[in-house]
Amino acid sequence: MAQRVHRPREDAEFDFILGMSGVPVLAYFTGTWPKAIEPCRVMDLVVGGIADDYAGRLTTVRADITRCPAATERYGITGAPSYVLLKEGEAVAHGTGPMTVAEVGKFLDGHL
């Protein structure tokens, strides 16, 4: 995944990124267990494309569920891949499962 998508190593870094963003945040939660690996790898490319398409209007964050357990719990994440659109730290939309760039764009456009 390109560097345009933030990859926090822990909850404190996740929270720091949220606090520093002056635009809405797409938090994309991934997992490393066997059934989650392939869908999450596919979504890495999709989220990277979204980061390009929405540059300047959206911050993208890829959070590993095991590295950011407090954020995972806070936003009610129960599987991977999962998505939360945050405005000023508040969740305004949730999504789960693999999506295309167009589907994620539709998910975002209804809330941006």
All heavy atoms as an XYZ file, in Angstrom:
845
protein
N       0.860     -1.173      0.000
C       0.000      0.000      0.000
C       0.898      1.225      0.000
O       1.920      1.264      0.646
C      -0.898     -0.003      1.225
C      -1.813      1.188      1.273
S      -2.866      1.241      2.715
C      -3.495     -0.377      2.766
N       0.468      2.218     -0.690
C       1.261      3.435     -0.801
C       1.271      4.202      0.520
O       0.424      4.000      1.371
C       0.687      4.304     -1.912
N       2.203      5.119      0.646
C       2.352      5.899      1.868
C       1.215      6.889      2.094
O       1.070      7.424      3.173
C       3.678      6.643      1.851
C       4.848      5.714      1.892
C       6.156      6.454      1.759
O       6.197      7.594      1.345
N       7.238      5.787      2.103
N       0.387      7.136      1.110
C      -0.709      8.086      1.252
C      -1.782      7.594      2.214
O      -2.665      8.332      2.606
C      -1.309      8.420     -0.096
C      -1.936      7.215     -0.763
C      -2.200      7.486     -2.232
N      -2.719      6.320     -2.878
C      -2.000      5.329     -3.378
N      -0.695      5.355     -3.291
N      -2.568      4.308     -3.966
N      -1.729      6.324      2.586
C      -2.649      5.745      3.563
C      -1.873      5.573      4.865
O      -0.868      4.879      4.912
C      -3.213      4.389      3.081
C      -4.110      3.780      4.136
C      -3.957      4.555      1.754
N      -2.326      6.230      5.919
C      -1.656      6.127      7.219
C      -1.820      4.717      7.773
O      -2.880      4.115      7.646
C      -2.257      7.130      8.209
C      -2.099      8.543      7.779
N      -0.934      9.254      7.972
C      -2.946      9.381      7.147
C      -1.084     10.468      7.487
N      -2.294     10.571      6.982
N      -0.768      4.229      8.430
C      -0.771      2.891      9.014
C      -0.314      2.964     10.464
O       0.848      2.720     10.772
C       0.127      1.967      8.213
C      -0.363      1.773      6.784
C       0.557      0.875      6.035
N       0.332     -0.476      6.508
C       0.467     -1.552      5.779
N       0.843     -1.454      4.534
N       0.243     -2.734      6.277
N      -1.207      3.315     11.370
C      -0.803      3.436     12.778
C      -0.365      2.096     13.354
O      -0.922      1.056     13.032
C      -2.061      3.953     13.468
C      -3.180      3.528     12.592
C      -2.639      3.552     11.200
N       0.640      2.154     14.229
C       1.162      0.942     14.868
C       0.473      0.638     16.179
O       0.655     -0.450     16.739
C       2.663      1.088     15.073
C       3.437      1.135     13.765
C       4.881      1.422     14.035
N       5.008      2.740     14.643
C       5.571      3.796     14.075
N       6.083      3.685     12.888
N       5.632      4.946     14.695
N      -0.312      1.608     16.696
C      -0.986      1.423     17.982
C      -2.124      2.427     18.099
O      -2.247      3.344     17.291
C      -0.004      1.604     19.130
C       0.605      2.993     19.150
C       1.690      3.148     20.190
O       2.063      2.147     20.823
O       2.149      4.279     20.373
N      -2.943      2.241     19.118
C      -4.099      3.112     19.329
C      -3.721      4.578     19.483
O      -4.404      5.460     18.954
C      -4.906      2.659     20.549
C      -5.786      1.470     20.245
O      -6.578      1.532     19.292
O      -5.680      0.455     20.971
N      -2.648      4.860     20.197
C      -2.251      6.261     20.411
C      -1.939      6.939     19.074
O      -2.304      8.100     18.865
C      -1.049      6.333     21.347
N      -1.291      6.237     18.188
C      -0.974      6.799     16.873
C      -2.256      6.970     16.044
O      -2.421      7.973     15.345
C       0.027      5.898     16.148
C       0.583      6.507     14.891
C       1.654      5.641     14.242
O       2.083      4.626     14.829
O       2.058      5.991     13.122
N      -3.170      6.018     16.126
C      -4.466      6.128     15.459
C      -5.178      7.393     15.928
O      -5.641      8.199     15.123
C      -5.311      4.879     15.758
C      -6.673      4.887     15.127
C      -6.872      4.323     13.876
C      -7.764      5.432     15.791
C      -8.129      4.324     13.286
C      -9.026      5.431     15.214
C      -9.204      4.876     13.957
N      -5.248      7.596     17.229
C      -5.918      8.766     17.794
C      -5.211     10.066     17.400
O      -5.868     11.081     17.149
C      -6.020      8.651     19.309
C      -6.977      7.541     19.735
O      -7.850      7.143     18.940
O      -6.837      7.069     20.881
N      -3.898     10.035     17.329
C      -3.134     11.208     16.905
C      -3.498     11.598     15.481
O      -3.726     12.770     15.183
C      -1.626     10.937     17.023
C      -0.779     12.074     16.550
C      -0.570     13.184     17.353
C      -0.200     12.037     15.295
C       0.211     14.243     16.908
C       0.584     13.093     14.842
C       0.793     14.197     15.647
N      -3.569     10.618     14.591
C      -3.924     10.884     13.194
C      -5.322     11.491     13.115
O      -5.546     12.465     12.401
C      -3.827      9.598     12.348
C      -2.367      9.143     12.251
C      -4.420      9.816     10.955
C      -2.188      7.725     11.755
N      -6.264     10.925     13.873
C      -7.623     11.477     13.876
C      -7.613     12.928     14.348
O      -8.287     13.781     13.773
C      -8.543     10.665     14.787
C      -8.927      9.271     14.347
C      -9.922      8.675     15.337
C      -9.480      9.245     12.952
N      -6.866     13.187     15.396
C      -6.823     14.532     15.951
C      -6.174     15.551     15.038
O      -6.508     16.738     15.084
N      -5.244     15.117     14.209
C      -4.524     16.028     13.321
C      -5.247     16.258     11.995
O      -4.913     17.180     11.268
C      -3.115     15.487     13.041
C      -2.220     15.451     14.269
S      -1.978     17.077     15.029
C      -1.080     17.912     13.763
N      -6.220     15.426     11.675
C      -6.896     15.543     10.388
C      -7.918     16.671     10.417
O      -8.788     16.726     11.282
C      -7.599     14.233     10.035
O      -8.261     14.375      8.782
N      -7.813     17.556      9.458
C      -8.775     18.639      9.337
C      -9.913     18.303      8.393
O     -10.749     19.150      8.091
N      -9.927     17.066      7.906
C     -10.958     16.592      6.981
C     -11.510     15.273      7.520
O     -10.917     14.669      8.422
C     -10.387     16.408      5.558
C      -9.941     17.739      4.961
C      -9.233     15.407      5.547
N     -12.628     14.787      6.986
C     -13.134     13.492      7.431
C     -12.088     12.391      7.248
O     -11.165     12.507      6.431
C     -14.345     13.255      6.523
C     -14.792     14.629      6.148
C     -13.518     15.425      6.015
N     -12.247     11.317      8.021
C     -11.297     10.199      8.008
C     -12.020      8.912      7.631
O     -13.063      8.591      8.211
C     -10.642     10.024      9.400
C      -9.759      8.778      9.428
C      -9.853     11.264      9.784
N     -11.468      8.189      6.660
C     -11.934      6.838      6.369
C     -10.997      5.894      7.098
O      -9.825      5.767      6.740
C     -11.922      6.535      4.871
C     -12.287      5.097      4.513
C     -13.730      4.772      4.936
C     -12.097      4.842      3.030
N     -11.492      5.289      8.170
C     -10.708      4.307      8.920
C     -11.067      2.930      8.376
O     -12.225      2.518      8.399
C     -11.020      4.401     10.403
N     -10.079      2.248      7.866
C     -10.221      0.930      7.255
C      -9.539     -0.072      8.188
O      -8.355      0.048      8.461
C      -9.579      0.982      5.865
C      -9.082     -0.298      5.289
C      -9.914     -1.399      5.155
C      -7.770     -0.397      4.839
C      -9.439     -2.571      4.604
C      -7.289     -1.562      4.277
C      -8.130     -2.641      4.164
O      -7.659     -3.804      3.621
N     -10.311     -1.008      8.726
C      -9.799     -1.977      9.694
C      -9.509     -3.304      9.002
O     -10.361     -3.837      8.284
C     -10.805     -2.171     10.832
C     -10.912     -0.976     11.727
C     -11.736      0.086     11.394
C     -10.166     -0.892     12.889
C     -11.831      1.198     12.208
C     -10.246      0.230     13.712
C     -11.083      1.273     13.365
N      -8.305     -3.832      9.252
C      -7.860     -5.074      8.635
C      -7.559     -6.118      9.701
O      -7.429     -5.799     10.879
C      -6.581     -4.840      7.806
O      -5.510     -4.495      8.690
C      -6.778     -3.762      6.777
N      -7.427     -7.358      9.244
C      -7.083     -8.446     10.140
C      -6.003     -9.309      9.532
O      -5.781     -9.293      8.328
N      -5.330    -10.082     10.383
C      -4.231    -10.928      9.911
C      -4.525    -12.415     10.045
O      -3.646    -13.232      9.825
C      -2.937    -10.591     10.680
O      -3.194    -10.725     12.081
C      -2.465     -9.189     10.374
N      -5.765    -12.758     10.415
C      -6.100    -14.170     10.499
C      -6.360    -14.694      9.086
O      -6.678    -13.924      8.169
C      -7.268    -14.428     11.445
C      -8.504    -13.635     11.152
C      -9.554    -14.017     10.387
C      -8.809    -12.317     11.612
N     -10.493    -13.023     10.334
C     -10.064    -11.956     11.083
C      -8.142    -11.400     12.423
C     -10.663    -10.742     11.329
C      -8.744    -10.175     12.661
C      -9.984     -9.861     12.128
N      -6.217    -15.994      8.858
C      -6.229    -16.545      7.497
C      -7.406    -16.118      6.606
O      -7.193    -15.772      5.448
C      -6.230    -18.056      7.722
C      -5.498    -18.215      9.019
C      -5.924    -17.033      9.849
N      -8.615    -16.106      7.095
C      -9.757    -15.768      6.235
C      -9.845    -14.266      5.924
O     -10.563    -13.872      5.020
C     -11.065    -16.237      6.858
C     -11.213    -17.736      6.802
C     -12.584    -18.178      7.261
C     -12.697    -19.683      7.131
N     -14.016    -20.165      7.498
N      -9.126    -13.449      6.648
C      -9.172    -12.000      6.426
C      -8.040    -11.507      5.531
O      -8.151    -10.442      4.926
C      -9.121    -11.251      7.750
N      -6.973    -12.255      5.422
C      -5.780    -11.767      4.728
C      -6.065    -11.388      3.278
O      -5.761    -10.278      2.848
C      -4.625    -12.781      4.822
C      -4.126    -12.824      6.263
C      -3.495    -12.416      3.869
C      -3.078    -13.891      6.525
N      -6.636    -12.272      2.488
C      -6.845    -11.989      1.067
C      -7.824    -10.845      0.831
O      -7.518     -9.933      0.064
C      -7.269    -13.241      0.303
C      -7.234    -13.056     -1.203
C      -5.876    -12.625     -1.748
O      -4.837    -13.057     -1.220
O      -5.860    -11.836     -2.715
N      -9.009    -10.830      1.473
C      -9.898     -9.678      1.263
C      -9.258     -8.352      1.685
O      -9.473     -7.323      1.041
C     -11.116     -9.979      2.135
C     -11.086    -11.435      2.374
C      -9.643    -11.849      2.312
N      -8.461     -8.380      2.723
C      -7.809     -7.149      3.174
C      -6.727     -6.704      2.198
O      -6.556     -5.505      1.953
C      -7.247     -7.319      4.585
S      -8.556     -7.453      5.838
N      -6.015     -7.649      1.602
C      -5.006     -7.297      0.591
C      -5.664     -6.631     -0.613
O      -5.155     -5.655     -1.144
C      -4.239     -8.533      0.139
C      -3.181     -8.958      1.078
C      -2.372    -10.087      0.491
N      -1.454    -10.581      1.495
C      -0.955    -11.792      1.503
N      -1.276    -12.655      0.556
N      -0.126    -12.168      2.449
N      -6.782     -7.176     -1.044
C      -7.521     -6.573     -2.156
C      -7.954     -5.162     -1.788
O      -7.825     -4.223     -2.574
C      -8.737     -7.450     -2.546
C      -9.645     -6.730     -3.529
C      -8.270     -8.784     -3.117
N      -8.446     -5.002     -0.571
C      -8.927     -3.690     -0.138
C      -7.794     -2.681      0.040
O      -8.025     -1.482     -0.062
C      -9.752     -3.820      1.145
C     -11.093     -4.495      0.915
S     -12.053     -3.840     -0.484
C     -12.216     -2.134     -0.019
N      -6.569     -3.155      0.258
C      -5.432     -2.232      0.323
C      -5.339     -1.434     -0.979
O      -5.119     -0.221     -0.959
C      -4.125     -2.982      0.545
C      -3.944     -3.481      1.966
O      -4.687     -3.017      2.858
O      -3.058     -4.328      2.170
N      -5.525     -2.100     -2.106
C      -5.467     -1.435     -3.411
C      -6.633     -0.473     -3.578
O      -6.472      0.642     -4.076
C      -5.459     -2.465     -4.531
C      -4.286     -3.436     -4.528
C      -4.477     -4.511     -5.586
C      -2.985     -2.682     -4.755
N      -7.813     -0.906     -3.169
C      -9.006     -0.068     -3.280
C      -8.850      1.190     -2.429
O      -9.091      2.309     -2.894
C     -10.275     -0.863     -2.888
C     -11.486      0.054     -2.777
C     -10.530     -1.980     -3.892
N      -8.434      1.026     -1.188
C      -8.289      2.167     -0.286
C      -7.178      3.100     -0.787
O      -7.293      4.322     -0.694
C      -8.054      1.707      1.166
C      -7.714      2.873      2.071
C      -9.295      0.986      1.682
N      -6.141      2.530     -1.364
C      -5.094      3.358     -1.971
C      -5.650      4.220     -3.100
O      -5.313      5.402     -3.225
N      -6.519      3.646     -3.926
C      -7.162      4.401     -5.000
C      -8.062      5.492     -4.452
O      -8.108      6.612     -4.981
N      -8.781      5.182     -3.394
C      -9.639      6.173     -2.747
C      -8.795      7.323     -2.201
O      -9.166      8.491     -2.320
C     -10.480      5.520     -1.627
C     -11.533      4.592     -2.234
C     -11.102      6.556     -0.704
C     -12.579      5.267     -3.094
N      -7.655      6.999     -1.603
C      -6.770      8.048     -1.081
C      -6.349      8.997     -2.192
O      -6.289     10.215     -1.976
C      -5.551      7.411     -0.409
N      -6.092      8.472     -3.383
C      -5.750      9.319     -4.532
C      -6.941     10.157     -4.970
O      -6.841     11.358     -5.157
C      -5.299      8.468     -5.721
C      -3.910      7.903     -5.551
O      -3.146      8.408     -4.701
O      -3.589      6.935     -6.264
N      -8.082      9.499     -5.129
C      -9.288     10.164     -5.650
C      -9.806     11.256     -4.726
O     -10.393     12.230     -5.188
C     -10.401      9.150     -5.901
C     -10.084      8.165     -7.018
O      -9.117      8.413     -7.776
O     -10.797      7.150     -7.139
N      -9.617     11.082     -3.431
C     -10.173     12.022     -2.443
C      -9.084     12.839     -1.741
O      -9.325     13.393     -0.675
C     -11.014     11.270     -1.418
C     -12.315     10.760     -1.979
C     -12.365      9.596     -2.728
C     -13.503     11.452     -1.774
C     -13.557      9.132     -3.266
C     -14.700     10.997     -2.296
C     -14.718      9.834     -3.051
O     -15.898      9.381     -3.585
N      -7.918     12.912     -2.341
C      -6.802     13.659     -1.750
C      -7.230     15.089     -1.421
O      -7.872     15.759     -2.232
C      -5.615     13.669     -2.700
N      -6.931     15.510     -0.207
C      -7.274     16.841      0.241
C      -8.671     16.949      0.837
O      -8.988     17.918      1.513
N      -9.519     15.946      0.582
C     -10.886     15.950      1.111
C     -11.109     14.860      2.133
O     -12.137     14.830      2.801
C     -11.909     15.751     -0.016
C     -11.894     16.841     -1.050
C     -13.009     16.677     -2.059
N     -12.869     15.443     -2.801
C     -13.889     14.751     -3.313
N     -15.119     15.165     -3.136
N     -13.671     13.650     -3.991
N     -10.146     13.940      2.245
C     -10.319     12.767      3.095
C      -8.956     12.263      3.536
O      -8.021     12.213      2.737
C     -11.032     11.666      2.294
C     -11.357     10.362      3.000
C     -12.531     10.567      3.958
C     -11.723      9.293      1.979
N      -8.842     11.892      4.801
C      -7.655     11.207      5.306
C      -7.996      9.728      5.372
O      -9.083      9.360      5.806
C      -7.296     11.722      6.720
O      -6.949     13.104      6.622
C      -6.137     10.948      7.320
N      -7.092      8.875      4.918
C      -7.325      7.437      4.975
C      -6.363      6.798      5.966
O      -5.184      7.130      6.001
C      -7.162      6.778      3.588
O      -5.913      7.153      3.033
C      -8.275      7.206      2.647
N      -6.898      5.882      6.762
C      -6.127      5.211      7.799
C      -6.408      3.716      7.712
O      -7.564      3.290      7.718
C      -6.522      5.721      9.204
C      -5.740      5.000     10.278
C      -6.331      7.210      9.312
N      -5.343      2.911      7.658
C      -5.459      1.453      7.664
C      -5.045      0.983      9.049
O      -3.873      1.056      9.414
C      -4.555      0.845      6.610
C      -4.609     -0.672      6.578
C      -3.512     -1.186      5.636
N      -3.619     -2.582      5.349
C      -3.071     -3.557      6.057
N      -2.371     -3.256      7.155
N      -3.202     -4.810      5.710
N      -6.003      0.506      9.818
C      -5.737      0.093     11.197
C      -5.854     -1.417     11.333
O      -6.886     -1.996     10.995
C      -6.714      0.777     12.145
N      -4.809     -2.056     11.803
C      -4.837     -3.486     12.085
C      -5.601     -3.697     13.391
O      -5.297     -3.065     14.407
C      -3.407     -4.011     12.198
C      -3.339     -5.514     12.375
O      -3.964     -6.024     13.337
O      -2.662     -6.167     11.578
N      -6.567     -4.562     13.353
C      -7.423     -4.815     14.517
C      -6.607     -5.214     15.749
O      -6.911     -4.788     16.859
C      -8.480     -5.888     14.167
C      -9.528     -5.271     13.235
C      -9.122     -6.475     15.406
C     -10.512     -6.265     12.658
N      -5.558     -5.997     15.579
C      -4.766     -6.445     16.723
C      -3.851     -5.348     17.266
O      -3.492     -5.375     18.436
C      -3.930     -7.695     16.384
O      -3.080     -7.405     15.276
C      -4.835     -8.865     16.042
N      -3.471     -4.394     16.443
C      -2.597     -3.305     16.884
C      -3.372     -2.125     17.456
O      -2.808     -1.316     18.180
C      -1.725     -2.825     15.733
C      -0.676     -3.829     15.338
C       0.149     -3.286     14.204
N       1.203     -4.215     13.885
C       2.446     -3.859     13.654
N       2.781     -2.585     13.702
N       3.350     -4.756     13.376
N      -4.627     -2.010     17.083
C      -5.467     -0.882     17.536
C      -6.749     -1.416     18.177
O      -7.862     -1.146     17.697
C      -5.787      0.037     16.360
S      -4.337      0.779     15.590
N      -6.622     -2.183     19.257
C      -7.809     -2.806     19.850
C      -8.800     -1.813     20.451
O     -10.014     -2.049     20.403
C      -7.235     -3.740     20.913
C      -5.898     -3.159     21.256
C      -5.394     -2.546     19.972
N      -8.321     -0.708     20.992
C      -9.257      0.264     21.575
C     -10.094      0.924     20.486
O     -11.308      1.098     20.643
C      -8.507      1.315     22.389
N      -9.462      1.289     19.372
C     -10.206      1.868     18.247
C     -11.182      0.844     17.679
O     -12.319      1.183     17.347
C      -9.249      2.350     17.166
N     -10.758     -0.396     17.596
C     -11.621     -1.469     17.095
C     -12.868     -1.577     17.953
O     -13.988     -1.649     17.440
C     -10.845     -2.797     17.081
O      -9.714     -2.660     16.209
C     -11.704     -3.947     16.621
N     -12.683     -1.555     19.252
C     -13.822     -1.655     20.171
C     -14.680     -0.388     20.124
O     -15.905     -0.468     20.097
C     -13.327     -1.904     21.587
C     -14.450     -2.129     22.570
C     -13.948     -2.476     23.961
O     -12.870     -3.099     24.081
O     -14.639     -2.105     24.914
N     -14.041      0.753     20.123
C     -14.751      2.036     20.127
C     -15.728      2.154     18.965
O     -16.825      2.675     19.121
C     -13.735      3.175     20.050
C     -14.341      4.566     20.079
C     -13.283      5.680     19.961
N     -12.005      5.305     20.528
C     -10.827      5.626     19.988
N     -10.754      6.330     18.892
N      -9.704      5.245     20.573
N     -15.334      1.658     17.793
C     -16.172      1.790     16.608
C     -16.965      0.526     16.280
O     -17.581      0.433     15.233
C     -15.327      2.251     15.418
C     -14.721      3.608     15.687
C     -13.354      3.761     15.851
C     -15.540      4.732     15.846
C     -12.809      5.011     16.132
C     -14.997      5.975     16.126
C     -13.641      6.104     16.265
O     -13.099      7.336     16.559
N     -16.965     -0.434     17.190
C     -17.802     -1.623     17.022
C     -17.389     -2.541     15.885
O     -18.237     -3.197     15.277
N     -16.107     -2.617     15.625
C     -15.597     -3.456     14.541
C     -15.601     -4.914     14.998
O     -15.048     -5.237     16.047
C     -14.174     -3.023     14.134
C     -14.160     -1.552     13.715
C     -13.615     -3.926     13.045
C     -15.078     -1.182     12.576
N     -16.225     -5.772     14.202
C     -16.306     -7.194     14.556
C     -15.678     -8.102     13.518
O     -15.618     -9.317     13.718
C     -17.771     -7.616     14.769
O     -18.497     -7.372     13.568
C     -18.391     -6.864     15.933
N     -15.224     -7.566     12.399
C     -14.608     -8.379     11.357
C     -13.801     -7.501     10.427
O     -13.812     -6.278     10.522
N     -13.094     -8.154      9.522
C     -12.262     -7.418      8.577
C     -12.469     -7.969      7.172
O     -12.682     -9.170      7.016
C     -10.801     -7.554      8.982
N     -12.451     -7.104      6.194
C     -12.283     -5.659      6.281
C     -13.571     -4.958      6.714
O     -14.671     -5.396      6.406
C     -11.905     -5.252      4.854
C     -12.520     -6.301      3.983
C     -12.505     -7.564      4.793
N     -13.392     -3.877      7.458
C     -14.495     -3.020      7.896
C     -14.065     -1.572      7.743
O     -12.871     -1.262      7.759
C     -14.860     -3.276      9.359
O     -15.438     -4.534      9.516
N     -15.033     -0.686      7.620
C     -14.770      0.726      7.364
C     -15.630      1.578      8.270
O     -16.773      1.244      8.534
C     -15.115      1.094      5.916
C     -14.750      0.010      4.960
C     -15.643     -1.014      4.672
C     -13.493     -0.038      4.388
C     -15.294     -2.043      3.826
C     -13.131     -1.067      3.539
C     -14.047     -2.067      3.259
O     -13.695     -3.093      2.429
N     -15.074      2.699      8.686
C     -15.826      3.691      9.454
C     -15.449      5.049      8.890
O     -14.271      5.376      8.770
C     -15.494      3.635     10.958
C     -16.277      4.692     11.712
C     -15.772      2.260     11.526
N     -16.462      5.831      8.534
C     -16.221      7.199      8.119
C     -16.423      8.079      9.340
O     -17.475      8.028      9.985
C     -17.170      7.610      6.991
C     -16.994      9.049      6.499
C     -15.590      9.273      5.936
C     -18.052      9.380      5.462
N     -15.403      8.856      9.657
C     -15.414      9.695     10.857
C     -15.379     11.170     10.472
O     -14.589     11.570      9.618
C     -14.193      9.377     11.721
C     -14.044      7.912     12.115
C     -12.621      7.600     12.499
C     -14.991      7.600     13.240
N     -16.230     11.932     11.119
C     -16.203     13.388     10.983
C     -16.017     13.949     12.374
O     -16.830     13.667     13.269
C     -17.511     13.901     10.385
C     -17.667     13.632      8.908
C     -18.916     14.317      8.390
C     -19.062     14.122      6.905
N     -20.302     14.755      6.411
N     -14.930     14.680     12.563
C     -14.583     15.244     13.866
C     -14.575     14.163     14.952
O     -15.040     14.365     16.059
C     -15.528     16.389     14.212
C     -15.430     17.536     13.233
C     -16.384     18.672     13.520
O     -17.030     18.686     14.581
O     -16.464     19.568     12.672
N     -14.061     12.984     14.592
C     -13.930     11.873     15.525
C     -15.181     11.042     15.744
O     -15.136     10.020     16.407
N     -16.298     11.463     15.186
C     -17.563     10.750     15.360
C     -17.870      9.899     14.136
O     -17.768     10.366     12.996
C     -18.712     11.739     15.580
C     -18.575     12.564     16.838
C     -18.626     11.740     18.107
O     -19.433     10.801     18.188
O     -17.831     12.024     19.022
N     -18.275      8.659     14.359
C     -18.634      7.760     13.263
C     -19.948      8.209     12.631
O     -20.941      8.385     13.333
C     -18.767      6.333     13.780
N     -19.927      8.406     11.312
C     -21.144      8.791     10.597
C     -21.621      7.702      9.645
O     -22.746      7.758      9.170
C     -20.980     10.133      9.848
C     -20.743     11.274     10.825
C     -19.873     10.063      8.814
N     -20.761      6.715      9.374
C     -21.143      5.602      8.500
C     -20.225      4.416      8.748
O     -19.057      4.591      9.092
C     -21.075      6.024      7.034
N     -20.781      3.209      8.593
C     -20.029      1.956      8.744
C     -20.227      1.104      7.497
O     -21.290      1.145      6.883
C     -20.538      1.144      9.940
C     -20.230      1.749     11.260
N     -20.983      2.751     11.826
C     -19.226      1.492     12.135
C     -20.471      3.074     12.988
N     -19.402      2.334     13.207
N     -19.222      0.311      7.166
C     -19.326     -0.644      6.072
C     -18.466     -1.852      6.371
O     -17.530     -1.771      7.171
N     -18.803     -2.980      5.758
C     -18.016     -4.202      5.953
C     -17.866     -4.945      4.641
O     -18.667     -4.775      3.727
C     -18.679     -5.150      6.970
O     -19.976     -5.502      6.498
C     -18.770     -4.520      8.345
N     -16.850     -5.775      4.600
C     -16.624     -6.647      3.456
C     -15.891     -5.969      2.316
O     -15.743     -4.750      2.288
N     -15.431     -6.782      1.372
C     -14.729     -6.233      0.207
C     -15.657     -5.341     -0.618
O     -16.844     -5.623     -0.755
C     -14.333     -7.472     -0.592
C     -14.419     -8.611      0.366
C     -15.470     -8.241      1.359
N     -15.107     -4.234     -1.132
C     -15.851     -3.311     -1.983
C     -14.959     -2.876     -3.133
O     -13.738     -2.894     -3.015
C     -16.265     -2.052     -1.216
C     -17.264     -2.230     -0.130
S     -17.754     -0.564      0.456
C     -18.247     -0.930      2.116
N     -15.581     -2.444     -4.211
C     -14.836     -1.855     -5.323
C     -14.596     -0.380     -5.025
O     -15.207      0.188     -4.110
C     -15.627     -1.971     -6.635
O     -16.817     -1.173     -6.517
C     -15.984     -3.421     -6.955
N     -13.740      0.250     -5.813
C     -13.500      1.682     -5.657
C     -14.819      2.445     -5.820
O     -15.111      3.360     -5.062
C     -12.434      2.190     -6.655
C     -12.342      3.703     -6.647
C     -11.076      1.579     -6.343
N     -15.633      2.040     -6.792
C     -16.917      2.712     -7.025
C     -17.845      2.557     -5.822
O     -18.531      3.505     -5.432
C     -17.583      2.164     -8.283
N     -17.870      1.378     -5.217
C     -18.725      1.156     -4.053
C     -18.270      1.977     -2.846
O     -19.089      2.554     -2.138
C     -18.768     -0.335     -3.681
C     -19.526     -1.173     -4.697
C     -19.334     -2.672     -4.489
O     -18.281     -3.107     -3.984
O     -20.277     -3.406     -4.856
N     -16.958      2.047     -2.631
C     -16.458      2.859     -1.530
C     -16.739      4.330     -1.822
O     -17.124      5.082     -0.932
C     -14.944      2.619     -1.283
C     -14.418      3.558     -0.206
C     -14.704      1.165     -0.866
N     -16.580      4.743     -3.084
C     -16.889      6.126     -3.455
C     -18.343      6.473     -3.182
O     -18.647      7.542     -2.645
N     -19.236      5.559     -3.506
C     -20.673      5.778     -3.224
C     -20.918      5.866     -1.720
O     -21.667      6.705     -1.251
C     -21.481      4.654     -3.845
C     -22.962      4.851     -3.778
C     -23.710      3.745     -4.517
C     -25.204      3.941     -4.416
N     -25.931      2.897     -5.125
N     -20.265      4.997     -0.972
C     -20.341      5.006      0.497
C     -19.910      6.371      1.033
O     -20.566      6.950      1.897
C     -19.445      3.882      1.027
C     -19.180      3.881      2.500
C     -20.115      3.381      3.384
C     -17.979      4.356      3.009
C     -19.864      3.348      4.757
C     -17.717      4.328      4.371
C     -18.666      3.826      5.236
N     -18.831      6.909      0.499
C     -18.304      8.188      0.970
C     -19.134      9.371      0.502
O     -19.408     10.288      1.276
C     -16.861      8.367      0.482
C     -15.827      7.403      1.042
C     -14.511      7.574      0.309
C     -15.666      7.599      2.532
N     -19.519      9.361     -0.757
C     -20.200     10.516     -1.340
C     -21.517     10.840     -0.642
O     -21.911     12.001     -0.594
C     -20.445     10.310     -2.835
C     -19.142     10.380     -3.624
O     -18.150     10.940     -3.108
O     -19.117      9.871     -4.757
N     -22.154      9.859     -0.080
C     -23.392     10.125      0.644
C     -23.173     10.851      1.960
O     -24.135     11.323      2.561
N     -21.907     10.970      2.386
C     -21.612     11.553      3.697
C     -20.609     12.691      3.677
O     -20.389     13.329      4.693
C     -21.121     10.458      4.650
C     -22.111      9.376      4.863
N     -23.205      9.523      5.659
C     -22.184      8.134      4.328
C     -23.919      8.407      5.646
N     -23.314      7.555      4.847
N     -19.982     12.934      2.542
C     -18.969     14.007      2.482
C     -19.577     15.307      1.983
O     -20.511     15.367      1.282
C     -17.812     13.607      1.579
C     -16.935     12.466      2.091
C     -15.822     12.169      1.113
C     -16.349     12.787      3.456
